[in-house]
Amino acid sequence: MKQFISLFGLQFKQVLIALDQFLGALFGLILFPLTRAVFWADETISSWAYRAWRDGKWYGFLNHIINLLFFWQADIGQWYWYGRHCKDAYISEQIGRQQTPELRNNRGL
């Protein structure tokens, strides 16, 4: 039963990530005239917001808003502005953490 609950939680997280990616692609279509930025289909909104902030885009402020929403992930002793949720999402995308284990292990092929 414990394994079932663990796997169910993992699957639920996958659904939330898929919804995030879908909304990101949809927002990209709607916001493209304003931002001229591409939302990649397999990228989360958080990762996109971090890239925008890192690159100095005017809409990069969304990075800080999203970090505020995930305030419990901020470094201990730091204010929300220094939250790391979006940066962690970006790093997760870079290393392929959202992919299946066999794809993560064979990234060099």
GROMACS elastic network, one bead per residue, 0.5 to 0.9 nm:
[ bonds ]
;  ai    aj funct       b0    kb
    1     4     6  0.50149   500
    1     5     6  0.63055   500
    1     6     6  0.86332   500
    2     5     6  0.52211   500
    2     6     6  0.62169   500
    2     7     6  0.86892   500
    3     7     6  0.60936   500
    3     8     6  0.84016   500
    4     7     6  0.51921   500
    4     8     6  0.59380   500
    4     9     6  0.84913   500
    5     9     6  0.60756   500
    5    10     6  0.85829   500
    6     9     6  0.51726   500
    6    10     6  0.63075   500
    6    11     6  0.87467   500
    7    11     6  0.61564   500
    7    12     6  0.85414   500
    8    11     6  0.50551   500
    8    12     6  0.60975   500
    8    13     6  0.86150   500
    9    12     6  0.50114   500
    9    13     6  0.62176   500
    9    14     6  0.86746   500
   10    13     6  0.51403   500
   10    14     6  0.63685   500
   10    15     6  0.88709   500
   11    15     6  0.63978   500
   11    16     6  0.88116   500
   12    15     6  0.51157   500
   12    16     6  0.64247   500
   12    17     6  0.87760   500
   13    16     6  0.50696   500
   13    17     6  0.62389   500
   13    18     6  0.86141   500
   14    17     6  0.50721   500
   14    18     6  0.61129   500
   14    19     6  0.85725   500
   14    98     6  0.82123   500
   15    18     6  0.50333   500
   15    19     6  0.61405   500
   15    20     6  0.85707   500
   16    19     6  0.50660   500
   16    20     6  0.61552   500
   16    21     6  0.86578   500
   17    21     6  0.61671   500
   17    22     6  0.85624   500
   17    44     6  0.71393   500
   17    98     6  0.84886   500
   18    21     6  0.50764   500
   18    22     6  0.60984   500
   18    23     6  0.85738   500
   18    42     6  0.82106   500
   18    44     6  0.84254   500
   19    22     6  0.50359   500
   19    23     6  0.60938   500
   19    24     6  0.84554   500
   20    23     6  0.51956   500
   20    24     6  0.60770   500
   20    25     6  0.87033   500
   20    43     6  0.84257   500
   20    44     6  0.57294   500
   20    45     6  0.64532   500
   20    46     6  0.88070   500
   21    25     6  0.62581   500
   21    26     6  0.85944   500
   21    39     6  0.87837   500
   21    40     6  0.82266   500
   21    41     6  0.61391   500
   21    42     6  0.58197   500
   21    43     6  0.57497   500
   21    45     6  0.67511   500
   22    25     6  0.52057   500
   22    26     6  0.61807   500
   22    27     6  0.85684   500
   22    41     6  0.69649   500
   22    42     6  0.82357   500
   22    44     6  0.84514   500
   23    27     6  0.59122   500
   23    28     6  0.83076   500
   23    44     6  0.85898   500
   23    45     6  0.78381   500
   24    27     6  0.50806   500
   24    28     6  0.59737   500
   24    29     6  0.86548   500
   24    39     6  0.61109   500
   24    40     6  0.78162   500
   24    41     6  0.73958   500
   24    42     6  0.88740   500
   24    43     6  0.74652   500
   24    44     6  0.63707   500
   24    45     6  0.52844   500
   24    48     6  0.83350   500
   25    29     6  0.64029   500
   25    30     6  0.88290   500
   25    38     6  0.83384   500
   25    39     6  0.53858   500
   25    40     6  0.64752   500
   25    41     6  0.54971   500
   25    42     6  0.84300   500
   25    43     6  0.83667   500
   25    44     6  0.88594   500
   25    45     6  0.86950   500
   26    29     6  0.51969   500
   26    30     6  0.64220   500
   26    31     6  0.85894   500
   26    39     6  0.83930   500
   27    31     6  0.56989   500
   27    32     6  0.79802   500
   27    39     6  0.78114   500
   28    31     6  0.51531   500
   28    32     6  0.54590   500
   28    35     6  0.85253   500
   28    36     6  0.87925   500
   28    37     6  0.72095   500
   28    38     6  0.61575   500
   28    39     6  0.50499   500
   28    40     6  0.82954   500
   29    32     6  0.54908   500
   29    33     6  0.83018   500
   29    38     6  0.82948   500
   29    39     6  0.80203   500
   30    33     6  0.73681   500
   30    34     6  0.86258   500
   31    34     6  0.54241   500
   31    35     6  0.60651   500
   31    36     6  0.77321   500
   31    37     6  0.81327   500
   32    35     6  0.51539   500
   32    37     6  0.59147   500
   32    38     6  0.71033   500
   32    39     6  0.87353   500
   33    36     6  0.57971   500
   33    37     6  0.86200   500
   34    37     6  0.83732   500
   35    38     6  0.84126   500
   35    57     6  0.85441   500
   35    58     6  0.83788   500
   35    59     6  0.74708   500
   37    52     6  0.87071   500
   38    48     6  0.88427   500
   39    42     6  0.85231   500
   39    43     6  0.69787   500
   39    44     6  0.84680   500
   39    45     6  0.80204   500
   39    48     6  0.68639   500
   40    43     6  0.53123   500
   40    44     6  0.82691   500
   40    48     6  0.83469   500
   41    44     6  0.82194   500
   42    93     6  0.85844   500
   43    46     6  0.82468   500
   43    47     6  0.64399   500
   43    48     6  0.67911   500
   43    89     6  0.89356   500
   43    90     6  0.84379   500
   43    93     6  0.69692   500
   44    47     6  0.53192   500
   44    48     6  0.63714   500
   44    49     6  0.86887   500
   44    89     6  0.73669   500
   44    90     6  0.82695   500
   44    93     6  0.82522   500
   45    48     6  0.50536   500
   45    49     6  0.60741   500
   45    50     6  0.86539   500
   45    66     6  0.89254   500
   45    86     6  0.84084   500
   45    89     6  0.88189   500
   46    49     6  0.50693   500
   46    50     6  0.62666   500
   46    51     6  0.87236   500
   46    62     6  0.85631   500
   46    63     6  0.69256   500
   46    66     6  0.68398   500
   46    67     6  0.84331   500
   46    85     6  0.73052   500
   46    87     6  0.77613   500
   46    88     6  0.87074   500
   46    89     6  0.60435   500
   46    90     6  0.72678   500
   47    50     6  0.51659   500
   47    51     6  0.63278   500
   47    52     6  0.87030   500
   47    63     6  0.86231   500
   47    85     6  0.87609   500
   47    86     6  0.54429   500
   47    87     6  0.66848   500
   47    88     6  0.78780   500
   47    89     6  0.50350   500
   47    91     6  0.80058   500
   47    92     6  0.85132   500
   47    93     6  0.73574   500
   48    51     6  0.51594   500
   48    52     6  0.62403   500
   48    53     6  0.87277   500
   48    60     6  0.89023   500
   48    63     6  0.84477   500
   48    86     6  0.81159   500
   48    89     6  0.88399   500
   48    90     6  0.74942   500
   49    52     6  0.50502   500
   49    53     6  0.62163   500
   49    54     6  0.85444   500
   49    59     6  0.78270   500
   49    60     6  0.58192   500
   49    61     6  0.78152   500
   49    62     6  0.57978   500
   49    64     6  0.85423   500
   49    66     6  0.80905   500
   49    86     6  0.67642   500
   49    87     6  0.88151   500
   49    90     6  0.88919   500
   50    53     6  0.50866   500
   50    54     6  0.59622   500
   50    55     6  0.84514   500
   50    60     6  0.69649   500
   50    62     6  0.81858   500
   50    63     6  0.53862   500
   50    64     6  0.87277   500
   50    85     6  0.89618   500
   50    86     6  0.52873   500
   50    87     6  0.57535   500
   50    89     6  0.82334   500
   50    90     6  0.67418   500
   51    54     6  0.50131   500
   51    55     6  0.59957   500
   51    56     6  0.85051   500
   51    57     6  0.86046   500
   51    60     6  0.76361   500
   51    63     6  0.85583   500
   51    86     6  0.87259   500
   51    87     6  0.83622   500
   51    90     6  0.75357   500
   52    55     6  0.52260   500
   52    56     6  0.61813   500
   52    57     6  0.51410   500
   52    58     6  0.77619   500
   52    59     6  0.65957   500
   52    61     6  0.82061   500
   52    62     6  0.83717   500
   52    63     6  0.77166   500
   53    56     6  0.51251   500
   53    57     6  0.59872   500
   53    58     6  0.79056   500
   53    59     6  0.73596   500
   53    61     6  0.64830   500
   53    62     6  0.78178   500
   53    63     6  0.62396   500
   53    64     6  0.85911   500
   54    57     6  0.78061   500
   54    60     6  0.74882   500
   55    60     6  0.79438   500
   56    59     6  0.83681   500
   56    60     6  0.65010   500
   57    60     6  0.52374   500
   57    61     6  0.83787   500
   58    61     6  0.69927   500
   59    62     6  0.60859   500
   59    63     6  0.83976   500
   60    63     6  0.56581   500
   60    64     6  0.78721   500
   61    64     6  0.54870   500
   61    65     6  0.67751   500
   61    66     6  0.89532   500
   62    66     6  0.60898   500
   62    67     6  0.84164   500
   63    66     6  0.53522   500
   63    67     6  0.61450   500
   63    68     6  0.86394   500
   63    81     6  0.89750   500
   63    85     6  0.87463   500
   63    86     6  0.63255   500
   63    87     6  0.86852   500
   64    67     6  0.50026   500
   64    68     6  0.61152   500
   64    69     6  0.87170   500
   64    80     6  0.76594   500
   64    81     6  0.57907   500
   64    82     6  0.80275   500
   64    83     6  0.75931   500
   64    86     6  0.84539   500
   65    68     6  0.50438   500
   65    69     6  0.64223   500
   65    70     6  0.88944   500
   65    80     6  0.89320   500
   65    81     6  0.84206   500
   66    69     6  0.50272   500
   66    70     6  0.65128   500
   66    71     6  0.86618   500
   66    83     6  0.88887   500
   66    85     6  0.76152   500
   66    86     6  0.71336   500
   67    70     6  0.51107   500
   67    71     6  0.60412   500
   67    73     6  0.80227   500
   67    74     6  0.76882   500
   67    80     6  0.65058   500
   67    81     6  0.70441   500
   67    82     6  0.78491   500
   67    83     6  0.51404   500
   67    84     6  0.65701   500
   67    85     6  0.55302   500
   67    86     6  0.63752   500
   68    72     6  0.86036   500
   68    74     6  0.85624   500
   68    80     6  0.53583   500
   68    81     6  0.70558   500
   68    83     6  0.70367   500
   68    85     6  0.88977   500
   69    72     6  0.84862   500
   69    80     6  0.88293   500
   70    73     6  0.58026   500
   70    74     6  0.75618   500
   70    80     6  0.85126   500
   70    83     6  0.77524   500
   70    84     6  0.87053   500
   70    85     6  0.65505   500
   71    74     6  0.54847   500
   71    79     6  0.85396   500
   71    80     6  0.57641   500
   71    83     6  0.65905   500
   71    84     6  0.88568   500
   71    85     6  0.83254   500
   72    75     6  0.83217   500
   72    76     6  0.89237   500
   72    80     6  0.86910   500
   72    83     6  0.84797   500
   73    76     6  0.85954   500
   73    80     6  0.89054   500
   73    83     6  0.65121   500
   73    84     6  0.65584   500
   73    85     6  0.62444   500
   74    77     6  0.83179   500
   74    78     6  0.66025   500
   74    79     6  0.73839   500
   74    80     6  0.61790   500
   74    81     6  0.84579   500
   74    82     6  0.65855   500
   74    84     6  0.56733   500
   74    85     6  0.73292   500
   75    78     6  0.54776   500
   75    79     6  0.80988   500
   75    80     6  0.85473   500
   75    82     6  0.73594   500
   75    83     6  0.64822   500
   75    84     6  0.73039   500
   76    79     6  0.84909   500
   78    81     6  0.78235   500
   78    82     6  0.61624   500
   78    83     6  0.75573   500
   79    82     6  0.58488   500
   79    83     6  0.72280   500
   80    84     6  0.87164   500
   81    84     6  0.87637   500
   83    86     6  0.78241   500
   83    87     6  0.84239   500
   84    87     6  0.52769   500
   84    88     6  0.58960   500
   84    89     6  0.84950   500
   85    88     6  0.51531   500
   85    89     6  0.61636   500
   85    90     6  0.87049   500
   86    90     6  0.62335   500
   86    91     6  0.86891   500
   87    91     6  0.62251   500
   87    92     6  0.84980   500
   88    91     6  0.50635   500
   88    92     6  0.60023   500
   88    93     6  0.85858   500
   89    93     6  0.62454   500
   89    94     6  0.86976   500
   90    93     6  0.51300   500
   90    94     6  0.63245   500
   90    95     6  0.89115   500
   91    95     6  0.63372   500
   91    96     6  0.84565   500
   91    97     6  0.86594   500
   92    95     6  0.54271   500
   92    96     6  0.59863   500
   92    97     6  0.51937   500
   92    98     6  0.71250   500
   93    96     6  0.50636   500
   93    97     6  0.63691   500
   93    98     6  0.69408   500
   94    97     6  0.79017   500
   95    98     6  0.85760   500
   95   104     6  0.77218   500
   95   107     6  0.88354   500
   96    99     6  0.54891   500
   96   100     6  0.86119   500
   96   103     6  0.82140   500
   96   104     6  0.60219   500
   96   107     6  0.83824   500
   97   100     6  0.79006   500
   97   101     6  0.82517   500
   97   104     6  0.69188   500
   98   101     6  0.88033   500
   98   104     6  0.85648   500
   99   102     6  0.81450   500
   99   103     6  0.61715   500
   99   104     6  0.61224   500
  100   103     6  0.54478   500
  100   104     6  0.63600   500
  100   105     6  0.88720   500
  101   104     6  0.50340   500
  101   105     6  0.62060   500
  101   106     6  0.87530   500
  102   105     6  0.52332   500
  102   106     6  0.63859   500
  102   107     6  0.88635   500
  103   106     6  0.52564   500
  103   107     6  0.62083   500
  104   107     6  0.56036   500
  105   108     6  0.81823   500
  106   109     6  0.56765   500
